[in-house]
Amino acid sequence: MIDSRTAPYAALLLRLTLGGLFLAHASLKLFVFSPAGTAKFFGSIGLPPELAYLVITAEILAGIALILGIYTRWVALAAVPILLGAIFTVHGSAGFFFNNPKGGWEYPAFWAVTLVVQALLGDGAYALGGLRSSLAGGQLRSAH
């Protein structure tokens, strides 16, 4: 049974965590590897180097949208292919456990599943998306 008193806060916590993870990974690509270095890596594994810039942008936008709770369900689902791409291009061949050399697919798979869970849960508490839809309906209700 879902506890309707605490479920919105569980969705909030998951949303903030997922958003923070996307911003952390985008920051790694921006400030540690550099966009050019990330593009070079993408090229080295057979992907179009330009795709790196799209992934960095998607991670930043997804992170911000999730933290703010804007289109949470859609953003979470739209971000799943980033993790699946990481599994199929880099981590899948390294085995299951993420502490394997080249990092296994355990972590990105778990992350992909949590994005699906977030999409099923929705915005949760304190989401701008929930407030926006409440205002659009002509009534100001709680954002959770």
N, C-alpha and C positions, 0 to 999 in steps of 0.2 A: 504494500500500500504506500502510496506517495504522500508524504506529509506536506500538505498545501501551505503550511506556515513557513517551512524552511526551504522548500524546493526552489522558490525564486532566488534565494541567496546562494544555493548550490549552483544554479545556472549562472549567477553573477560571478562566483568564484572561478568557475570553469572558463567563462568568457574572458575574464581578466587574465587568467593564466595563459590561455591560448593566444590572446592578443599580445601579451608580453613576450611569449616565445617567438612569435612571428617577428616582432620588432628586434629581438635579440639576434635572430638569424639574419635578418636584413642588415643589422649593424655589423655583424661579422663579415658579411660580404662587402659592405661599404668601406669599413674602416680598417679591417685586418687584411683581407684578401685583395681589396679594392675592386671596383666594378670591372676594370680591365683584366685583372687577375682572375676574377670569377668567370668572365667571358672566355678567357684562355682555357680555364679548366673545363668549361662546358664543351668547347671545341675539342679538347683532348679526349673526351669520352664519346665523341661522335655526335654531339648535339650542336645545333647552330649557335655560335657564340652570342648572337644577338638575343637569344632566349634568356641569357643571364640577366639582361637589363629588365626584361619583362618579369622574370621571377622576383628580382629585387623589388621592383615597383609593386607587384602583387603582394609580396610579404608586408611591405610598409602599409599599403592600403588596407589589407586584411587585418593587420594588427591594430590599426587605428579604429577601424569600423567595429571590430570585436570589442575593444576596450570601451568604446562609446555606446555600444549596443545599437548600431545602425544596420538594419537589414541582416541581423545576426544569422538567421536560418540560411539565407542565400549565400552570405559571405562564407559561412562555415562549409557549406557544400562546395562552393566554388574553390575553396582552398585545398580540398582533398586531393585534386590532381597534382598539386605541388609535392605532396608527400608520396603519392604513388609514383611520381616521376623519380623522386629520390630513391625509392626502393628499387625500381626497375632499371635505373641507370647506374647507380653507385652501390647501394647497400645490399641489394638482393644476393649478389654473388659472394658476399662476405659471410654468409651464414646467418643464423638467427640472432645470436647475442650481439648487442651493440658494443661490447668491449672487445670484440674480435678485431683483428687488423682491418682497416677500412670501414669499421663500424657495420655491424649486421643490420638486419631490417627490423629488429625488435622495436626500437624507439620510433622510427617513422611510421610503422604500422600502428602502434599504440596511439600516436598522435593523430593519425588519420581516423581511427575509431573514435577518439574523443571529439573530433570535429563533427562526426556524424551524430554523436550523442548530443552535442551542443545544438545541432540543427533540429533534433527531435525535441529538445527541451525548450528552445526558443530563447528569447531575450533575457529573461530573469529580471531581477530587481535593478532599479536605477539605470535603465536603458533609455537612451534617447529615442530609439525606434518605438518603444512602447509608449512613451509620452507623446510622440508625434502622432501615432495612430489614435491615441485617446483624444487628443485635441482635434483631429480631423473628424472624429465622430460627434463632435459638438459637446462632448462632456469631458471635463477634466477629471480623470480617475488616477489612481495610483499607477506609477510606472512599473509596478510589479504585480 
